[in-house]
Amino acid sequence: MDARISQLSDQAMFKAEKKLVPFIVLMYIFAFLDRANIGFAKQAFQISTGVSDAAFALGAGIFFIGYAVFEVPSTILMHKFGARLWLSRIMITWGLVSAAFALVNTEFQFLTLRVLLGIAEAGFMPAIVYYFTLWFTEKRRSTIMGLFWMGPPLAFILGSPISGMLLDLHGFLGFEGWQWMFAIEGLLAAVSGVLAFEFLIDNPSKAKWLNDDERKALQAALDEENSHRNFEKVGALSVLVNPKVWYLAIICFMIQVVNYGLNFYLPTHVASLLGAKVGTMVGFVSAIPWIFALVATVYLPRLSDKTGMRGSLAGIIIALSGIGYFVSSTSNPGLGIAALCVVAIGNLACQPIFWTMPSRILTGIGAASGIAFINSMGNLGGFVAPNLRVWAEVVFNDPNAGLYALGISGFIAAGLLFLSIPMKMGNNLKVGNRG
């Protein structure tokens, strides 16, 4: 590539990173907060509404059924209408549904809203992954995805104490703390959805903050990169039967089992270790693992771009989560919190690296649809995780059996990631392609 074109494309990507990524991270903070705040509400919510443990576990996971069913159609519509309009719509609808949880008083209402929340959010994650392929070359993509994946740890670092404090508003103006939590956090997401329409730009050609030379250079860099790829020749629907896409979907599924096994139960796990109820103190302590995860999510994807390591590094990272789950079964509070930090690091830091893999084999509408399918199938792991944990504890009559099951899931995910290397999906980048 011509040196001047390379310099101009780098300038364009730098501007895009500064203009777009901070707001997209904010969007993901609200997305993750509205998914996982149910874990904070668990004790108070169940006492108030009478929702059983089994119904709660079902509700925690059933979100992903609606999400999975509507994921591909939603992403195809995003490709048709553009990221700005569609992502704005997604945020507004999920925020309103999340706020409606403040009105729940029966198991049926709880389960119904969890399904609707999944439907409302469907398409968000794959839309963002595809969106980044329009703005950043592969040499930058793992780093950018790492910045995007700051959203979940930031959601817990900021959201854990906030959720805890909102829960402590029990009785204020006649409402319970969990009602305040759902209402305030959901409405914040809806407001952010309105703002998204102003902040987001569909593609580089529409970015007024890029000059003509930068737009042309960035597009030239993206086109040159794509010209050297052996993309799978798939369409919006034929991608759904592609073996490589299914393999990536299975990896994503196992990663999400490991991931949501922590997200849904971290507050209650911390409360058990500390011998305290879920509230402000537990909220602050629950933020600690996500602080470590935040640092790792910034650093490790950059290491992936620097070294070119993809599947191998992601496999090592998720294997650490598996080890962390086993160690977290301890009754020692300090050791238990440290192990949960390792779990959080592994869960979050492997995902930005993993999400560079689909765009190595897919392009165009096939990429949009394929990424959506991978994410929808993967997120079924969010349905399986809480139910797997409860099932293991009941079947083996051991409160730690669920943690062991989640740990084994991490080892399986690691093995699959290592096997992606000879399949030419998780293989290392060549030095010359990293820039």
ABEGO torsion letter per residue (X at the ends): XBAAAAAAAAAAAAAAAAAAAAAAAAAAAAAAAAAAAAAAAAAAAAAAAGBBAAAAAAAAAAAAAAAAAAAAAAAAAAAAAEAAAAAAAAAAAAAAAAAAAAABABAAAAAAAAAAAAAAABGAAAAAAAAAAAABBAAAAAAAAAAAAAAAAAAAAAAAAAAAAAAAABGBGGBBAAAAAAAAAAAAAAAAAAAAAAABBABAAABAABBAAAAAAAAAAAAAAAAABBBBBBBAAAAAABAAAAAAAAAAAAAAAAAAAAAAAAAAAAAAAAGBBBBAAAAAAAAAAAAAAAAAAAAAAAAAAAAGBBAAAAAAAAAAAAAAAAAAABABAAAAAAAAAAAAAAAAAAAAAAAAAAAAABBEAAAAAAAAAAAAAAAAAAAAAAAAAAAAAAAAGBAAAAAAAAAAAAAAAAAAAAAAAAAGAABBBBAAAAX
